Amino acid sequence: MAGREREGRLTTTYNSFKGDPQGSPFCLGEGVVERSPLVSWQNRVLEPVRPVPILISTMSNSTIRTVAVKTSTLGYAMLGIMQHHPCSGYDLRKILRTTAMKSYSDSPGAIYPALRRLEQQGLIGGRIQLGSGLRRRQVFHLTAKGTAELKKWITRSLNQDDVAVGLKEVMLRFAFSEPAAGVSSSVKLIKALRTQLEEYVPTLHVQLKAGKAAMSRSGRLALESGIMSYESLLEWTRYALTTYAGKE
């Protein structure tokens, strides 16, 4: 099987591959590809092939470039939960459904595919655990690579976009920071958040002042609500830092 990248799209043909079709590197997305069993190729009968994980690849002048699969926020949330103890898919769904993390999807259609992706990335490992009677379940735990990836996510730098549109993820990172990366990382994250808020809140006041006359009453109140929320969070960062300093 050979591939050609034409007009930004990966196309494949089935008549020019010089080698074993089983070793074809072409992949079109995330998930699993199942090849048909007993495929005949050049008068050879091939054995059925197991489903194989897909990597995302492109071709250019016969050079293969593999694009790493990015871990979703839900994936990081699951890693953060599993740093405390191994969990089954059901355990994760229950935690997401019954705690303050319920804003993340607990549906089987979100949880189990996310677990498969994390396992394919080598961030978690699974084992079969026997329960009462004949009941069996698969339990997942963080690998060394998963622990390192969680720490990397928590300690990455903060920017204005994180404050403007990603506060939910910032607070998730902070929630997992102390057990995953230590107290110093928790304090560093809060300080970075405080700095970003101190820069961002004044720009919102400027926006309110400049557009207040043209705003509808509901629009003005909505913007004021947002400003008050950011100011409240800024005050919280100061309280949090005082708490870590042992003064609270």
Contacts in CASP RR format, 6 or more apart in sequence:
PFRMAT RR
TARGET T0000
AUTHOR 0000-0000-0000
METHOD contacts of the structure
MODEL  1
MAGREREGRLTTTYNSFKGDPQGSPFCLGEGVVERSPLVSWQNRVLEPVR
PVPILISTMSNSTIRTVAVKTSTLGYAMLGIMQHHPCSGYDLRKILRTTA
MKSYSDSPGAIYPALRRLEQQGLIGGRIQLGSGLRRRQVFHLTAKGTAEL
KKWITRSLNQDDVAVGLKEVMLRFAFSEPAAGVSSSVKLIKALRTQLEEY
VPTLHVQLKAGKAAMSRSGRLALESGIMSYESLLEWTRYALTTYAGKE
1 12 0 8 1.000
1 13 0 8 1.000
1 14 0 8 1.000
1 17 0 8 1.000
1 21 0 8 1.000
1 24 0 8 1.000
1 26 0 8 1.000
2 12 0 8 1.000
2 13 0 8 1.000
2 16 0 8 1.000
2 17 0 8 1.000
3 10 0 8 1.000
3 11 0 8 1.000
3 12 0 8 1.000
3 13 0 8 1.000
3 26 0 8 1.000
3 59 0 8 1.000
4 10 0 8 1.000
4 11 0 8 1.000
4 12 0 8 1.000
4 13 0 8 1.000
4 59 0 8 1.000
5 11 0 8 1.000
5 58 0 8 1.000
5 59 0 8 1.000
5 60 0 8 1.000
10 26 0 8 1.000
10 28 0 8 1.000
10 57 0 8 1.000
10 58 0 8 1.000
10 59 0 8 1.000
12 26 0 8 1.000
17 24 0 8 1.000
21 39 0 8 1.000
21 41 0 8 1.000
21 46 0 8 1.000
22 46 0 8 1.000
22 49 0 8 1.000
25 55 0 8 1.000
25 57 0 8 1.000
25 64 0 8 1.000
26 57 0 8 1.000
26 59 0 8 1.000
27 33 0 8 1.000
27 54 0 8 1.000
27 55 0 8 1.000
27 56 0 8 1.000
27 57 0 8 1.000
28 54 0 8 1.000
28 56 0 8 1.000
29 54 0 8 1.000
29 56 0 8 1.000
30 54 0 8 1.000
30 56 0 8 1.000
30 69 0 8 1.000
30 117 0 8 1.000
31 53 0 8 1.000
31 54 0 8 1.000
31 113 0 8 1.000
31 116 0 8 1.000
31 117 0 8 1.000
32 51 0 8 1.000
32 52 0 8 1.000
32 53 0 8 1.000
32 54 0 8 1.000
33 51 0 8 1.000
33 52 0 8 1.000
33 54 0 8 1.000
34 49 0 8 1.000
34 51 0 8 1.000
35 49 0 8 1.000
37 47 0 8 1.000
37 48 0 8 1.000
37 49 0 8 1.000
38 45 0 8 1.000
38 46 0 8 1.000
38 47 0 8 1.000
38 48 0 8 1.000
39 45 0 8 1.000
39 46 0 8 1.000
40 46 0 8 1.000
53 120 0 8 1.000
55 66 0 8 1.000
55 67 0 8 1.000
55 69 0 8 1.000
56 66 0 8 1.000
56 67 0 8 1.000
56 69 0 8 1.000
57 64 0 8 1.000
57 65 0 8 1.000
57 66 0 8 1.000
57 67 0 8 1.000
58 64 0 8 1.000
58 65 0 8 1.000
58 67 0 8 1.000
69 117 0 8 1.000
69 120 0 8 1.000
69 121 0 8 1.000
71 79 0 8 1.000
71 117 0 8 1.000
71 118 0 8 1.000
71 121 0 8 1.000
71 123 0 8 1.000
71 149 0 8 1.000
71 153 0 8 1.000
72 114 0 8 1.000
73 104 0 8 1.000
73 168 0 8 1.000
73 169 0 8 1.000
73 172 0 8 1.000
74 104 0 8 1.000
74 105 0 8 1.000
74 110 0 8 1.000
74 114 0 8 1.000
75 114 0 8 1.000
75 117 0 8 1.000
75 118 0 8 1.000
76 150 0 8 1.000
76 153 0 8 1.000
76 169 0 8 1.000
76 172 0 8 1.000
76 173 0 8 1.000
77 96 0 8 1.000
77 101 0 8 1.000
77 104 0 8 1.000
77 172 0 8 1.000
78 87 0 8 1.000
78 92 0 8 1.000
78 111 0 8 1.000
78 114 0 8 1.000
78 115 0 8 1.000
78 118 0 8 1.000
79 118 0 8 1.000
79 123 0 8 1.000
79 124 0 8 1.000
79 142 0 8 1.000
79 146 0 8 1.000
79 149 0 8 1.000
79 150 0 8 1.000
80 150 0 8 1.000
80 176 0 8 1.000
80 180 0 8 1.000
81 87 0 8 1.000
81 92 0 8 1.000
81 95 0 8 1.000
82 92 0 8 1.000
82 124 0 8 1.000
82 140 0 8 1.000
82 141 0 8 1.000
82 142 0 8 1.000
83 142 0 8 1.000
83 147 0 8 1.000
83 150 0 8 1.000
83 176 0 8 1.000
83 179 0 8 1.000
83 180 0 8 1.000
84 179 0 8 1.000
86 139 0 8 1.000
86 140 0 8 1.000
86 141 0 8 1.000
87 95 0 8 1.000
87 139 0 8 1.000
87 140 0 8 1.000
88 129 0 8 1.000
88 137 0 8 1.000
88 138 0 8 1.000
88 139 0 8 1.000
88 140 0 8 1.000
89 111 0 8 1.000
89 112 0 8 1.000
89 115 0 8 1.000
89 138 0 8 1.000
89 140 0 8 1.000
90 137 0 8 1.000
91 139 0 8 1.000
92 106 0 8 1.000
92 111 0 8 1.000
92 115 0 8 1.000
93 106 0 8 1.000
93 107 0 8 1.000
93 108 0 8 1.000
93 111 0 8 1.000
94 106 0 8 1.000
95 101 0 8 1.000
96 102 0 8 1.000
96 104 0 8 1.000
96 105 0 8 1.000
96 106 0 8 1.000
96 111 0 8 1.000
97 106 0 8 1.000
103 168 0 8 1.000
105 111 0 8 1.000
115 124 0 8 1.000
115 140 0 8 1.000
118 124 0 8 1.000
118 140 0 8 1.000
119 125 0 8 1.000
119 126 0 8 1.000
119 140 0 8 1.000
121 145 0 8 1.000
121 149 0 8 1.000
122 143 0 8 1.000
122 145 0 8 1.000
122 146 0 8 1.000
123 142 0 8 1.000
123 143 0 8 1.000
123 145 0 8 1.000
123 146 0 8 1.000
123 149 0 8 1.000
124 140 0 8 1.000
124 141 0 8 1.000
124 142 0 8 1.000
124 143 0 8 1.000
124 146 0 8 1.000
125 140 0 8 1.000
125 141 0 8 1.000
125 142 0 8 1.000
125 143 0 8 1.000
126 138 0 8 1.000
126 139 0 8 1.000
126 140 0 8 1.000
126 141 0 8 1.000
127 138 0 8 1.000
127 139 0 8 1.000
127 141 0 8 1.000
128 136 0 8 1.000
128 137 0 8 1.000
128 138 0 8 1.000
128 139 0 8 1.000
129 136 0 8 1.000
129 137 0 8 1.000
129 138 0 8 1.000
129 139 0 8 1.000
130 136 0 8 1.000
131 137 0 8 1.000
142 150 0 8 1.000
147 180 0 8 1.000
150 176 0 8 1.000
150 180 0 8 1.000
151 180 0 8 1.000
151 181 0 8 1.000
151 185 0 8 1.000
153 173 0 8 1.000
154 173 0 8 1.000
154 176 0 8 1.000
154 177 0 8 1.000
154 180 0 8 1.000
154 181 0 8 1.000
154 185 0 8 1.000
154 189 0 8 1.000
155 177 0 8 1.000
155 181 0 8 1.000
155 185 0 8 1.000
155 188 0 8 1.000
155 189 0 8 1.000
157 192 0 8 1.000
158 170 0 8 1.000
158 189 0 8 1.000
158 192 0 8 1.000
158 193 0 8 1.000
158 195 0 8 1.000
158 196 0 8 1.000
159 196 0 8 1.000
160 196 0 8 1.000
160 199 0 8 1.000
160 200 0 8 1.000
162 169 0 8 1.000
162 170 0 8 1.000
162 196 0 8 1.000
163 170 0 8 1.000
163 193 0 8 1.000
163 196 0 8 1.000
163 197 0 8 1.000
163 200 0 8 1.000
163 230 0 8 1.000
164 200 0 8 1.000
167 233 0 8 1.000
170 189 0 8 1.000
170 193 0 8 1.000
173 189 0 8 1.000
174 186 0 8 1.000
174 189 0 8 1.000
174 190 0 8 1.000
174 193 0 8 1.000
177 185 0 8 1.000
177 186 0 8 1.000
177 189 0 8 1.000
178 185 0 8 1.000
178 186 0 8 1.000
183 244 0 8 1.000
186 244 0 8 1.000
187 241 0 8 1.000
187 244 0 8 1.000
190 237 0 8 1.000
190 240 0 8 1.000
190 241 0 8 1.000
190 244 0 8 1.000
191 237 0 8 1.000
191 241 0 8 1.000
193 233 0 8 1.000
193 237 0 8 1.000
194 234 0 8 1.000
194 237 0 8 1.000
194 238 0 8 1.000
194 241 0 8 1.000
197 230 0 8 1.000
197 233 0 8 1.000
197 234 0 8 1.000
197 237 0 8 1.000
198 234 0 8 1.000
200 230 0 8 1.000
201 227 0 8 1.000
201 230 0 8 1.000
201 231 0 8 1.000
201 234 0 8 1.000
204 223 0 8 1.000
204 226 0 8 1.000
204 227 0 8 1.000
204 230 0 8 1.000
205 227 0 8 1.000
207 223 0 8 1.000
208 220 0 8 1.000
208 223 0 8 1.000
208 224 0 8 1.000
208 227 0 8 1.000
212 220 0 8 1.000
215 223 0 8 1.000
239 248 0 8 1.000
242 248 0 8 1.000
END
